[in-house]
Amino acid sequence: MKHFLVGLIVYLGLVIMPTQALATSWAYPFVVWDNSLYIVTDQEVTDVGERIGQVTRYSDMEQYGGNFSNVYEKGTNYYAIKGIPTYQSIAVKEKSGRFVKADWEKEYTYGSAFPVGLVSMVAVLIVIGMILIYFTRRSSLRQ
């Protein structure tokens, strides 16, 4: 019976628990600001407004929440573009001092979803607990 329980636990752990990718492949250069993903273009911006934020985390391998970028280093500044609402486009100041346009693509929801791994772990623990209770009651009824 112990072998069955151990096998069941291992099986549930392998099947239910989600696996995490070790690296991410990006389709395009982007920045995240105010929970929105902006695709960086090659278009230069000359009519720059006020500074609205900066990159707080950079990675070309993993995805993060916050003002994240897969191309610009931490500290790279974001600016409003005069005459264009920030929900449409923003400007990114490159190291060279040049400002490039980044166009709004979609809402950035990474990190805001309910953690699937936690839900899976709780489900496995509930199943294990139910099995243990069943076999404990079953053996006590036989005595």
DSSP file with accessible surface (Angstrom, degrees, kcal/mol):
  #  RESIDUE AA STRUCTURE BP1 BP2  ACC     N-H-->O    O-->H-N    N-H-->O    O-->H-N    TCO  KAPPA ALPHA  PHI   PSI    X-CA   Y-CA   Z-CA
    1    1 A M     >        0   0  124      0, 0.0     4,-2.1     0, 0.0     5,-0.2   0.000 360.0 360.0 360.0 -37.3    0.0    0.0    0.0
    2    2 A K  H  >  +     0   0  173      1,-0.2     4,-2.6     2,-0.2     5,-0.2   0.889 360.0  53.4 -63.0 -37.6    2.9    2.4    0.7
    3    3 A H  H  > S+     0   0  169      1,-0.2     4,-2.6     2,-0.2    -1,-0.2   0.885 107.0  52.2 -64.6 -37.0    4.3    1.8   -2.7
    4    4 A F  H  > S+     0   0  120      2,-0.2     4,-2.6     1,-0.2    -1,-0.2   0.933 111.2  46.3 -63.0 -46.8    0.9    2.7   -4.2
    5    5 A L  H  X S+     0   0   31     -4,-2.1     4,-2.6     2,-0.2    -2,-0.2   0.920 113.4  48.2 -63.6 -43.5    0.8    6.0   -2.3
    6    6 A V  H  X S+     0   0   90     -4,-2.6     4,-2.5     2,-0.2     5,-0.2   0.934 113.1  48.5 -62.7 -44.3    4.4    6.9   -3.1
    7    7 A G  H  X S+     0   0   39     -4,-2.6     4,-2.7    -5,-0.2    -2,-0.2   0.909 111.6  49.8 -62.0 -40.4    3.7    6.1   -6.8
    8    8 A L  H  X S+     0   0   41     -4,-2.6     4,-2.9     2,-0.2     5,-0.2   0.923 110.9  49.3 -65.6 -42.4    0.5    8.2   -6.8
    9    9 A I  H  X S+     0   0   72     -4,-2.6     4,-2.4     2,-0.2    -2,-0.2   0.936 113.3  46.1 -63.0 -45.4    2.3   11.2   -5.2
   10   10 A V  H  X S+     0   0   82     -4,-2.5     4,-2.2     2,-0.2     5,-0.2   0.936 113.4  49.9 -63.8 -43.9    5.1   11.0   -7.7
   11   11 A Y  H  X S+     0   0  139     -4,-2.7     4,-2.6    -5,-0.2     5,-0.3   0.944 112.4  46.2 -59.9 -49.3    2.7   10.7  -10.6
   12   12 A L  H  X>S+     0   0   22     -4,-2.9     4,-2.4     1,-0.2     5,-0.8   0.894 111.4  53.3 -62.6 -38.6    0.5   13.6   -9.5
   13   13 A G  H  X5S+     0   0   29     -4,-2.4     4,-0.7    -5,-0.2    -1,-0.2   0.893 114.1  41.3 -62.8 -39.4    3.6   15.7   -8.9
   14   14 A L  H  <5S+     0   0  138     -4,-2.2    -2,-0.2    -5,-0.2    -1,-0.2   0.862 122.9  37.5 -77.8 -35.6    4.9   15.0  -12.4
   15   15 A V  H  <5S+     0   0   85     -4,-2.6    -3,-0.2    -5,-0.2    -2,-0.2   0.919 123.1  35.6 -85.2 -44.2    1.6   15.4  -14.2
   16   16 A I  H  <5S+     0   0   61     -4,-2.4    -3,-0.2    -5,-0.3    -2,-0.1   0.884  95.8  86.3 -82.5 -39.1   -0.2   18.2  -12.4
   17   17 A M  S  <<S-     0   0   56     -5,-0.8   100,-0.1    -4,-0.7     2,-0.1  -0.444  80.6-125.4 -67.5 127.4    2.7   20.5  -11.5
   18   18 A P        -     0   0   72      0, 0.0     2,-0.3     0, 0.0    -1,-0.1  -0.397  18.7-128.8 -71.6 149.7    3.5   22.9  -14.4
   19   19 A T        -     0   0  136     -2,-0.1     2,-0.4    -5,-0.0    98,-0.0  -0.719  16.6-134.3 -96.2 151.5    6.9   23.0  -15.8
   20   20 A Q        -     0   0  157     -2,-0.3     2,-0.1     2,-0.0     0, 0.0  -0.890  18.1-119.8-109.0 133.7    8.8   26.3  -16.2
   21   21 A A        -     0   0   74     -2,-0.4     3,-0.1     1,-0.1    -1,-0.0  -0.413  12.4-145.5 -67.6 144.1   10.6   27.2  -19.4
   22   22 A L  S    S+     0   0  169      1,-0.2     2,-0.3    -2,-0.1    -1,-0.1   0.701  80.0  18.6 -85.2 -20.5   14.3   27.9  -18.9
   23   23 A A        -     0   0   52      2,-0.0     2,-0.4    39,-0.0    -1,-0.2  -0.989  69.1-137.3-147.6 156.0   14.6   30.6  -21.5
   24   24 A T        -     0   0   46     37,-1.0     2,-0.5    -2,-0.3    38,-0.0  -0.918   8.5-148.6-116.9 141.1   12.2   32.9  -23.4
   25   25 A S        -     0   0  118     -2,-0.4     2,-0.4     2,-0.0    36,-0.1  -0.939  16.7-148.4-109.1 123.9   12.3   33.7  -27.0
   26   26 A W        -     0   0   61     -2,-0.5    34,-0.0    34,-0.2    -2,-0.0  -0.767  11.7-158.6 -97.0 137.8   11.1   37.2  -27.9
   27   27 A A  S    S+     0   0   93     -2,-0.4    -1,-0.1     1,-0.2    -2,-0.0   0.717  78.3   1.3 -82.4 -21.8    9.4   38.0  -31.2
   28   28 A Y  S    S-     0   0   72      2,-0.0     2,-0.3     0, 0.0    -1,-0.2  -0.988  83.1 -89.5-160.3 158.7   10.1   41.7  -30.9
   29   29 A P        +     0   0   57      0, 0.0    11,-2.2     0, 0.0     2,-0.3  -0.578  56.2 167.3 -75.2 138.1   11.9   44.3  -28.8
   30   30 A F  E     -A   39   0A   5     -2,-0.3    40,-1.3     9,-0.2    41,-0.6  -0.954  30.5-151.8-147.0 165.2    9.6   45.8  -26.2
   31   31 A V  E     -AB  38  69A   0      7,-2.2     7,-3.0    -2,-0.3     2,-0.5  -0.951  16.5-141.4-131.7 153.4    9.2   47.9  -23.0
   32   32 A V  E     +A   37   0A   0     36,-2.0     2,-0.3    -2,-0.3     5,-0.2  -0.977  25.2 166.7-116.3 131.1    6.5   47.6  -20.3
   33   33 A W  E >   -A   36   0A  35      3,-2.3     3,-1.3    -2,-0.5    75,-0.1  -0.987  66.8  -6.2-143.0 132.8    5.1   50.7  -18.7
   34   34 A D  T 3  S-     0   0  105     -2,-0.3     3,-0.1     1,-0.3    -1,-0.1   0.890 128.4 -54.9  53.9  45.4    2.1   51.1  -16.5
   35   35 A N  T 3  S+     0   0  101      1,-0.2    73,-2.4    72,-0.1     2,-0.4   0.750 115.7 113.9  60.4  27.4    1.0   47.5  -17.1
   36   36 A S  E <   -AC  33 107A  22     -3,-1.3    -3,-2.3    71,-0.3     2,-0.5  -0.987  61.8-135.6-127.9 141.6    1.1   48.0  -20.9
   37   37 A L  E     -AC  32 106A   8     69,-3.2    68,-3.1    -2,-0.4    69,-1.2  -0.833  20.3-168.3 -98.3 127.6    3.4   46.4  -23.4
   38   38 A Y  E     -AC  31 104A   3     -7,-3.0    -7,-2.2    -2,-0.5     2,-0.5  -0.970  16.5-137.2-117.6 129.1    4.9   48.7  -26.1
   39   39 A I  E     -AC  30 103A  37     64,-2.9    64,-2.5    -2,-0.4     2,-0.3  -0.737  24.5-127.5 -85.6 127.7    6.7   47.4  -29.1
   40   40 A V  E     - C   0 102A  17    -11,-2.2    62,-0.3    -2,-0.5     2,-0.2  -0.582  28.1-167.0 -78.9 131.3    9.8   49.4  -29.8
   41   41 A T  E     -     0   0A  35     60,-3.1    -1,-0.0    -2,-0.3   -11,-0.0  -0.553  32.3-118.8-106.9 176.9   10.1   50.8  -33.4
   42   42 A D  E    S+     0   0A 148     -2,-0.2     2,-0.3    58,-0.1    60,-0.1   0.427  75.3 120.5 -91.5  -2.1   13.0   52.3  -35.3
   43   43 A Q  E     -     0   0A 109     58,-0.2    58,-2.5     1,-0.1     2,-0.2  -0.478  61.7-134.3 -70.8 124.3   11.0   55.6  -35.7
   44   44 A E  E     - C   0 100A 117     -2,-0.3     2,-0.4    56,-0.2    56,-0.3  -0.543  12.9-147.6 -79.8 142.9   12.8   58.5  -34.2
   45   45 A V        +     0   0   14     54,-2.6    54,-0.5    -2,-0.2     3,-0.1  -0.938  23.3 169.1-112.5 131.9   10.8   60.9  -32.0
   46   46 A T        +     0   0  131     -2,-0.4     2,-1.2     1,-0.1    -1,-0.1   0.652  67.7  68.0-112.3 -24.3   11.7   64.6  -31.9
   47   47 A D  S    S+     0   0   87     35,-0.1    35,-2.1     0, 0.0     2,-0.3  -0.588  71.5 174.0 -99.5  73.3    8.8   66.1  -30.0
   48   48 A V  E     -D   81   0A  30     -2,-1.2    33,-0.2    33,-0.2     3,-0.1  -0.616  11.6-166.4 -88.9 138.5    9.4   64.6  -26.6
   49   49 A G  E     -     0   0A  22     31,-3.5    -1,-0.1    -2,-0.3     3,-0.1   0.113  43.6 -32.4 -97.5-145.8    7.3   65.5  -23.5
   50   50 A E  E     -     0   0A 148      1,-0.1    30,-2.7    29,-0.1    -1,-0.3  -0.317  66.4 -96.6 -78.8 155.7    7.9   64.8  -19.8
   51   51 A R  E     +D   79   0A 117     28,-0.2    28,-0.3     1,-0.1    -1,-0.1  -0.520  39.6 177.6 -69.1 132.9    9.6   61.8  -18.3
   52   52 A I  E     -     0   0A  36     26,-2.5     2,-0.3     1,-0.3    27,-0.2   0.520  54.2 -44.9-117.0 -10.8    7.0   59.2  -17.3
   53   53 A G  E     -D   78   0A  10     25,-1.3    25,-3.2   -20,-0.1    -1,-0.3  -0.987  49.4-119.8 169.6-170.3    9.0   56.3  -16.0
   54   54 A Q  E     -D   77   0A  70     -2,-0.3     2,-0.3    23,-0.3    23,-0.2  -0.979  37.8 -81.7-155.7 163.5   12.0   54.0  -16.5
   55   55 A V        -     0   0    0     21,-2.6    20,-2.9    -2,-0.3    13,-0.2  -0.544  37.0-179.8 -68.5 127.2   13.0   50.4  -17.0
   56   56 A T        +     0   0   66     11,-3.2     2,-0.3     1,-0.3    12,-0.2   0.559  68.7  23.6-105.0 -12.7   13.2   48.8  -13.5
   57   57 A R  E     -e   68   0A 124     10,-1.4    12,-1.8    16,-0.1     2,-0.4  -0.961  62.8-166.9-155.8 135.4   14.2   45.3  -14.7
   58   58 A Y  E     +e   69   0A  95     -2,-0.3     2,-0.3    10,-0.2    12,-0.2  -0.957  17.8 150.9-121.7 140.2   15.9   44.0  -17.8
   59   59 A S        -     0   0   15     10,-1.8     5,-0.1    -2,-0.4    13,-0.1  -0.879  29.1-169.2-162.5 137.2   16.2   40.4  -19.1
   60   60 A D  S    S+     0   0   81     -2,-0.3   -34,-0.2    11,-0.1   -36,-0.1   0.266  96.2  42.7-103.0   9.2   16.6   38.8  -22.5
   61   61 A M  S    S+     0   0   89      1,-0.2   -37,-1.0   -38,-0.1     2,-0.3   0.659 112.4  36.7-121.6 -31.5   15.9   35.4  -20.9
   62   62 A E  S    S-     0   0   91    -39,-0.1     2,-0.4   -38,-0.0    -1,-0.2  -0.875  70.7-120.9-128.1 162.0   13.1   35.7  -18.4
   63   63 A Q        +     0   0   65     -2,-0.3     2,-0.3    -3,-0.1    -3,-0.1  -0.804  32.8 177.7-103.1 140.4    9.8   37.5  -18.1
   64   64 A Y        -     0   0   45     -2,-0.4     4,-0.2    -7,-0.1    46,-0.1  -0.904  25.6-114.7-135.5 165.2    9.2   39.9  -15.1
   65   65 A G  S    S+     0   0   34     -2,-0.3    46,-0.1     2,-0.1     2,-0.1  -0.295  74.4  41.0 -87.9 179.1    6.5   42.2  -13.8
   66   66 A G  S    S-     0   0   38     44,-0.3     2,-2.0     1,-0.1    -2,-0.1  -0.348 118.7 -16.7  81.3-162.5    6.9   46.0  -13.5
   67   67 A N  S    S+     0   0   35    -13,-0.1   -11,-3.2    -2,-0.1   -10,-1.4  -0.546  89.4 167.6 -80.5  82.5    8.5   48.3  -16.0
   68   68 A F  E     - e   0  57A   0     -2,-2.0   -36,-2.0   -13,-0.2     2,-0.3  -0.630  19.9-173.2-104.5 149.2   10.4   45.5  -17.7
   69   69 A S  E     -Be  31  58A   0    -12,-1.8   -10,-1.8    -2,-0.2   -38,-0.2  -0.998  24.1-157.6-141.8 148.1   12.3   45.4  -21.0
   70   70 A N  S    S+     0   0   14    -40,-1.3   -39,-0.1    -2,-0.3   -12,-0.1   0.354  99.6  27.2 -99.2   3.5   13.9   42.7  -23.1
   71   71 A V  S    S+     0   0   68    -41,-0.6     2,-0.3     1,-0.2   -40,-0.1   0.612 107.0  68.6-134.1 -30.9   16.2   45.2  -24.9
   72   72 A Y  S    S-     0   0   24    -42,-0.4    -1,-0.2   -15,-0.1    -3,-0.2  -0.785  76.0-118.5-103.4 144.1   16.9   48.2  -22.6
   73   73 A E    >   -     0   0  108     -2,-0.3     3,-2.0     1,-0.2   -18,-0.3  -0.264  44.1 -78.3 -73.6 160.1   18.9   48.2  -19.4
   74   74 A K  T 3  S+     0   0  160      1,-0.3   -18,-0.2   -18,-0.1    -1,-0.2  -0.299 119.6  34.4 -55.5 135.0   17.6   49.1  -16.0
   75   75 A G  T 3  S+     0   0   33    -20,-2.9    -1,-0.3     1,-0.3     2,-0.2   0.245  77.0 141.1  99.2 -12.0   17.4   52.9  -15.7
   76   76 A T    <   -     0   0   23     -3,-2.0   -21,-2.6   -21,-0.1    -1,-0.3  -0.474  50.5-125.9 -64.4 129.3   16.5   53.6  -19.4
   77   77 A N  E     -D   54   0A  41     16,-0.3    16,-2.2   -23,-0.2     2,-0.4  -0.532  15.3-150.3 -87.7 147.8   13.9   56.4  -19.3
   78   78 A Y  E     -DF  53  92A   0    -25,-3.2   -26,-2.5    14,-0.2   -25,-1.3  -0.877  17.2-170.4-109.1 145.3   10.4   56.6  -20.9
   79   79 A Y  E     -DF  51  91A  35     12,-2.8    12,-3.2    -2,-0.4   -28,-0.2  -0.955  24.2-114.2-135.3 152.2    8.9   59.8  -22.0
   80   80 A A  E     -     0   0A  19    -30,-2.7   -31,-3.5    -2,-0.3     2,-0.5  -0.457  30.3-129.3 -74.4 155.7    5.5   61.0  -23.2
   81   81 A I  E >   -DG  48  84A  12      3,-0.6     3,-2.2     8,-0.4   -33,-0.2  -0.959  27.5-112.2-109.4 124.9    5.3   62.2  -26.9
   82   82 A K  T 3  S+     0   0  124    -35,-2.1   -35,-0.1    -2,-0.5   -33,-0.0  -0.321 100.4  12.0 -59.0 129.6    3.7   65.6  -27.3
   83   83 A G  T 3  S+     0   0   87      1,-0.1    -1,-0.3    -2,-0.0    -3,-0.0   0.383 111.0  91.6  86.3  -4.9    0.4   65.4  -29.1
   84   84 A I  B <  S-G   81   0A  47     -3,-2.2    -3,-0.6     5,-0.1    -1,-0.1  -0.987  77.2-123.8-124.7 124.9    0.1   61.6  -28.7
   85   85 A P    >>  -     0   0   45      0, 0.0     3,-2.0     0, 0.0     4,-1.9  -0.360  19.7-124.0 -65.9 146.6   -1.6   60.0  -25.7
   86   86 A T  T 34 S+     0   0   47      1,-0.3    18,-0.0     2,-0.2    -7,-0.0   0.710 109.5  67.1 -66.1 -18.7    0.5   57.5  -23.7
   87   87 A Y  T 34 S+     0   0  172      1,-0.1    -1,-0.3    17,-0.0     3,-0.1   0.610 110.4  37.6 -75.7  -5.9   -2.1   54.8  -24.2
   88   88 A Q  T <4 S-     0   0  101     -3,-2.0    16,-2.7     1,-0.4     2,-0.3   0.811 130.0 -14.7-106.0 -49.4   -1.1   54.9  -27.9
   89   89 A S  E  <  - H   0 103A   0     -4,-1.9    -8,-0.4    14,-0.2    -1,-0.4  -0.992  50.6-167.6-154.4 155.2    2.7   55.5  -27.9
   90   90 A I  E     - H   0 102A   0     12,-2.4    12,-2.9    -2,-0.3     2,-0.4  -0.888  24.4-117.9-135.4 168.3    5.6   56.5  -25.7
   91   91 A A  E     -FH  79 101A   0    -12,-3.2   -12,-2.8    -2,-0.3     2,-0.4  -0.870  17.6-155.4-109.5 144.4    9.3   57.5  -26.4
   92   92 A V  E     -FH  78 100A   0      8,-2.7     8,-2.5    -2,-0.4     2,-0.7  -0.978  14.4-136.2-118.7 129.2   12.3   55.6  -25.1
   93   93 A K  E     - H   0  99A  84    -16,-2.2   -16,-0.3    -2,-0.4     6,-0.2  -0.764  21.8-151.9 -89.5 117.4   15.6   57.4  -24.7
   94   94 A E    >   -     0   0   51      4,-3.2     3,-2.3    -2,-0.7   -17,-0.1  -0.354  30.5-101.0 -81.4 167.0   18.5   55.3  -26.0
   95   95 A K  T 3  S+     0   0  177      1,-0.3    -1,-0.1     2,-0.1    -2,-0.0   0.832 122.2  60.6 -56.4 -33.2   22.1   55.4  -24.7
   96   96 A S  T 3  S-     0   0   98      2,-0.1    -1,-0.3     1,-0.1     3,-0.1   0.595 120.0-109.3 -71.8 -10.6   23.0   57.5  -27.7
   97   97 A G  S <  S+     0   0   36     -3,-2.3     2,-0.2     1,-0.4    -2,-0.1   0.300  77.6 132.5  96.8  -8.9   20.5   60.2  -26.6
   98   98 A R        -     0   0   81     -5,-0.1    -4,-3.2     1,-0.0     2,-0.5  -0.515  51.2-137.5 -75.7 142.6   18.2   59.4  -29.5
   99   99 A F  E     - H   0  93A  41    -54,-0.5   -54,-2.6    -6,-0.2     2,-0.3  -0.892  19.8-168.4-102.9 130.4   14.5   59.0  -28.7
  100  100 A V  E     -CH  44  92A   1     -8,-2.5    -8,-2.7    -2,-0.5     2,-0.3  -0.890  22.4-112.7-118.4 151.8   12.6   56.1  -30.4
  101  101 A K  E     - H   0  91A  31    -58,-2.5   -60,-3.1    -2,-0.3     2,-0.4  -0.595  22.5-165.8 -83.6 139.5    8.9   55.5  -30.6
  102  102 A A  E     -CH  40  90A   0    -12,-2.9   -12,-2.4    -2,-0.3     2,-0.4  -0.995  13.7-147.8-125.1 121.9    7.3   52.5  -28.8
  103  103 A D  E     -CH  39  89A  52    -64,-2.5   -64,-2.9    -2,-0.4   -14,-0.2  -0.760  22.6-106.6 -96.8 138.1    3.7   51.7  -29.8
  104  104 A W  E     +C   38   0A 108    -16,-2.7   -66,-0.3    -2,-0.4     3,-0.1  -0.313  41.0 168.5 -60.5 133.0    1.1   50.2  -27.5
  105  105 A E  E     -     0   0A  93    -68,-3.1     2,-0.3     1,-0.4   -67,-0.2   0.737  53.9 -40.6-112.3 -50.8    0.5   46.5  -28.3
  106  106 A K  E     -C   37   0A 106    -69,-1.2   -69,-3.2     0, 0.0    -1,-0.4  -0.982  68.8 -66.4-168.8 171.4   -1.6   45.1  -25.4
  107  107 A E  E     -C   36   0A 128     -2,-0.3     2,-0.7   -71,-0.2   -71,-0.3  -0.496  46.3-132.8 -70.5 139.4   -2.1   45.0  -21.7
  108  108 A Y        +     0   0   13    -73,-2.4    -1,-0.1    -2,-0.2   -76,-0.0  -0.867  32.7 168.6 -98.7 110.2    0.9   43.3  -19.9
  109  109 A T    >>  +     0   0   76     -2,-0.7     3,-2.2     2,-0.1     4,-0.6   0.359  22.9 134.5-108.4   6.0   -0.6   40.8  -17.4
  110  110 A Y  T 34 S+     0   0  107      1,-0.3   -44,-0.3     2,-0.2    -2,-0.1  -0.334  79.6  13.3 -61.0 131.8    2.5   38.9  -16.4
  111  111 A G  T 34 S+     0   0   69    -46,-0.1    -1,-0.3     3,-0.1   -46,-0.1   0.276 108.7  86.1  87.9  -9.9    2.5   38.4  -12.6
  112  112 A S  T <4  +     0   0   88     -3,-2.2    -2,-0.2     2,-0.1     2,-0.1   0.595  68.7  90.9 -98.7 -10.4   -1.1   39.5  -12.2
  113  113 A A  S  < S-     0   0   77     -4,-0.6     3,-0.0     1,-0.1    -2,-0.0  -0.433  92.4 -89.8 -81.0 159.4   -2.6   36.1  -12.8
  114  114 A F        -     0   0  146      1,-0.1     2,-0.6    -2,-0.1    -1,-0.1  -0.453  52.0-100.9 -67.2 136.8   -3.4   33.6  -10.0
  115  115 A P     >  -     0   0   67      0, 0.0     4,-1.7     0, 0.0     3,-0.2  -0.448  32.0-165.2 -68.4 110.1   -0.3   31.3   -9.4
  116  116 A V  H  > S+     0   0   95     -2,-0.6     4,-2.6     1,-0.2     5,-0.2   0.872  86.1  59.1 -63.8 -37.2   -1.1   28.0  -11.2
  117  117 A G  H  > S+     0   0   29      1,-0.2     4,-2.3     2,-0.2    -1,-0.2   0.905 105.3  49.2 -60.3 -39.9    1.7   26.2   -9.4
  118  118 A L  H  > S+     0   0   99     -3,-0.2     4,-2.5     2,-0.2    -1,-0.2   0.923 110.5  50.0 -66.2 -43.2    0.2   27.1   -6.0
  119  119 A V  H  X S+     0   0   70     -4,-1.7     4,-2.4     1,-0.2    -2,-0.2   0.923 111.4  49.3 -61.5 -43.4   -3.2   25.8   -7.1
  120  120 A S  H  X S+     0   0   15     -4,-2.6     4,-2.4     2,-0.2    -1,-0.2   0.915 110.3  50.6 -62.7 -42.4   -1.7   22.6   -8.3
  121  121 A M  H  X S+     0   0   88     -4,-2.3     4,-2.4     2,-0.2    -2,-0.2   0.921 110.8  48.4 -63.3 -43.2    0.2   22.1   -5.1
  122  122 A V  H  X S+     0   0   70     -4,-2.5     4,-2.4     1,-0.2    -1,-0.2   0.921 110.8  51.7 -63.5 -42.0   -2.9   22.6   -3.0
  123  123 A A  H  X S+     0   0   42     -4,-2.4     4,-2.3     2,-0.2    -2,-0.2   0.919 110.2  48.4 -61.6 -43.4   -4.9   20.2   -5.2
  124  124 A V  H  X S+     0   0   10     -4,-2.4     4,-2.7     1,-0.2     5,-0.2   0.932 111.4  49.9 -63.2 -43.9   -2.2   17.5   -4.8
  125  125 A L  H  X S+     0   0  105     -4,-2.4     4,-2.6     1,-0.2    -2,-0.2   0.892 110.0  50.7 -63.8 -38.2   -2.1   18.0   -1.0
  126  126 A I  H  X S+     0   0   97     -4,-2.4     4,-2.6     2,-0.2    -1,-0.2   0.937 111.3  47.9 -64.1 -45.3   -5.9   17.7   -0.8
  127  127 A V  H  X S+     0   0   56     -4,-2.3     4,-2.3     2,-0.2    -2,-0.2   0.934 113.0  48.2 -61.8 -44.3   -5.9   14.5   -2.8
  128  128 A I  H  X S+     0   0   31     -4,-2.7     4,-2.7     1,-0.2    -2,-0.2   0.931 111.6  50.3 -62.6 -43.7   -3.1   13.0   -0.7
  129  129 A G  H  X S+     0   0   27     -4,-2.6     4,-2.5     1,-0.2    -1,-0.2   0.912 110.2  49.7 -61.0 -42.6   -5.0   14.0    2.5
  130  130 A M  H  X S+     0   0  125     -4,-2.6     4,-2.4     2,-0.2    -1,-0.2   0.904 111.4  48.8 -64.0 -41.1   -8.2   12.4    1.3
  131  131 A I  H  X S+     0   0   31     -4,-2.3     4,-2.6     2,-0.2     5,-0.2   0.929 111.8  48.9 -64.7 -44.2   -6.3    9.2    0.4
  132  132 A L  H  X S+     0   0   85     -4,-2.7     4,-2.3     1,-0.2    -2,-0.2   0.915 111.9  48.6 -62.7 -42.6   -4.6    9.1    3.8
  133  133 A I  H  X S+     0   0   93     -4,-2.5     4,-2.6    -5,-0.2     5,-0.3   0.929 111.1  51.5 -62.6 -42.9   -7.9    9.7    5.6
  134  134 A Y  H  X S+     0   0  137     -4,-2.4     4,-2.3     1,-0.2    -2,-0.2   0.947 113.7  42.1 -59.6 -49.9   -9.6    6.9    3.6
  135  135 A F  H  X S+     0   0   43     -4,-2.6     4,-2.2     2,-0.2    -1,-0.2   0.848 113.3  53.3 -71.3 -30.7   -6.9    4.3    4.3
  136  136 A T  H  X S+     0   0   91     -4,-2.3     4,-1.9    -5,-0.2    -1,-0.2   0.943 113.3  42.6 -67.5 -45.2   -6.7    5.3    8.0
  137  137 A R  H  X S+     0   0  170     -4,-2.6     4,-1.8    -5,-0.2    -2,-0.2   0.888 112.8  54.2 -67.2 -37.9  -10.5    4.9    8.5
  138  138 A R  H  X S+     0   0   92     -4,-2.3     4,-1.1    -5,-0.3    -1,-0.2   0.916 110.7  44.8 -63.0 -45.7  -10.5    1.7    6.5
  139  139 A S  H  X S+     0   0   62     -4,-2.2     4,-0.6     1,-0.2    -1,-0.2   0.862 112.1  52.3 -70.2 -31.8   -7.8    0.1    8.6
  140  140 A S  H  < S+     0   0   66     -4,-1.9     3,-0.4     1,-0.2    -1,-0.2   0.832 106.2  54.2 -74.0 -28.3   -9.4    1.3   11.9
  141  141 A L  H  < S+     0   0  145     -4,-1.8    -1,-0.2     1,-0.2    -2,-0.2   0.806 102.5  58.5 -72.0 -27.8  -12.8   -0.3   10.8
  142  142 A R  H  <        0   0  178     -4,-1.1    -1,-0.2    -5,-0.2    -2,-0.2   0.723 360.0 360.0 -74.0 -20.9  -11.1   -3.7   10.3
  143  143 A Q     <        0   0  200     -4,-0.6    -3,-0.1    -3,-0.4    -4,-0.0  -0.008 360.0 360.0 -82.4 360.0   -9.9   -3.8   13.9
